[in-house]
Amino acid sequence: MSASVLLPSAARTVSGTLVLPGDFTDLASAVFLLDVTNADTEAGDTLNVYIQHSPDGVTYDDFVSFAQFIGTAAAANRRATWSALAAPETEHAATGDAVLAVGTVVQGPTAGKWRIKWVIVDVATLGNQSFTFSVSMDAQRRR
């Protein structure tokens, strides 16, 4: 599988999710890239981006949490490397929606349904939060 854009670059001012089409159970590994090209807002405003999986399409669980961006950050990107073939870090745990510690990747198999979730927080009530970003993936299928 070649590199593909999962979430196109756009200026976003509110939190959101994008359910990814397809079934991802056949992936062996992936490298995800979060590319923030503009963080034109206040220092206290934040952007957190997660890659999540779900067995039922209703309850999602984080397996990638990129390092947080603040509102005055320079354009930059973050990379996360995940492997389905690694032994699971825990066999039994509570699910967590947008609670995985920033800069964390949970290795091991995932459920087949994936989505991207982004959480944008405006520290003041000015409503001027805006982050321009995209998410890409380069994945390898199981052989």
Salt bridges, closest charged atoms under 4 A:
ASP26 OD2 - ARG141 NH1 2.50
ASP61 OD2 - HIS53 NE2 3.84
ASP97 OD2 - ARG115 NH2 3.17
ASP97 OD1 - LYS117 NZ 2.96
